[in-house]
Amino acid sequence: MGAFGRNHARVYRDLAQKGEVEFVGIVDHDHARASAVAAEFGTRAFTSIDELLRDAKPEAASVAVPTVEHLNVARKLMEAGVDVLIEKPLAASLGEADELIRLAQRTSRIGMVGHLERFNPAVRATVPLLTQPMFFEVHRLSIFTPRALDVDVVLDLMIHDLDVVLSFVDSPVKEVRAVGLPILTEKVDIANVRLEFDSGCVANFTASRVSTERVRKLRFFQPHQYISLDYTRQDVIAFTVEGGGGDGTGVAQPSSAVQGFNPMEFMGSEDLGAHPSSPNIKLAKPPIEKEEPLMAEIKEFLRAVRERTKPLVSLEDGRRNLALALEILAAIQQHSRRLNLHGPAVATSKS
């Protein structure tokens, strides 16, 4: 059980108290840690998957262990008939991700990937607003903590936003440009990425785990609209230019209301007040159904298990996100070589 496994245990305990699940146990090779967490959340402690399978006979389980162990742990569970929720990133390589997908198909098990931000109330509230996203600016900055250092910042932090943007755009990636540097570790600690999609959409991402502040924001433009999403505050603000229309081509055209409107003025604004010089720009804050993202994620996993249907974030989604993250890391490595920098040791997408 990794560091985030304790949070999974807490949520399962809460669901068990509501009678929605039976929380049969947690596994950690460290007996003292397993016992402490089990005592805290009112369940049984096991020190091996085999012991759990033999004595508790679970039907579904979260796999919240270091990424390099995902395949081994998930394989044991799926081959024993257990459905799995696997924390992100799905696997350490594309070959392992493919093996997980084959395992789920062969054993007829439900497999889901824990891309938590897909269940953020702000993300869920944004989905109905999507029309034709054309430009994204995404920032995910964290203060350094000695956790998840087995992977770089792209696989640790940026992959959250890659998953969200890929689900919003729904178009193949055409071009990847990236730069990244190791700062406090031997892996990439800060990265900036530019993606261009076949649809023409462009997305810029910045991720850092060596920042002096914590920022979790996604902003994007689509015809006649700018939308700002704050993951941490779990809110969304939409700036809409009224009076826009189409010309019959299927592409929205600027209206007279756009004159004098500089969308970049709103890039750093979270103010609900109307722009004083642009009365045709209307602000709206869509309703947010507050819920802890991890609770929503696990409830979606359990729904898929009960109904035997594909979960919101499938193993194929996790594989797609991993493939893009590894392509970004390859681009970072190429950029470092061009600049004659001492490149960080990064993963490759070869299986």
Helices and strands as residue ranges (DSSP letters): H 5-17, E 26-27, H 31-41, E 45-46, H 49-55, E 60-63, G 67-69, H 70-79, E 83-87, H 94-107, E 111-114, G 116-119, H 121-126, G 127-129, E 135-141, H 153-153, I 154-158, H 159-169, E 173-181, E 190-197, E 202-208, E 215-222, E 225-230, E 235-241, E 245-246, E 252-253, G 256-258, G 263-266, E 281-284, H 293-307, H 315-338
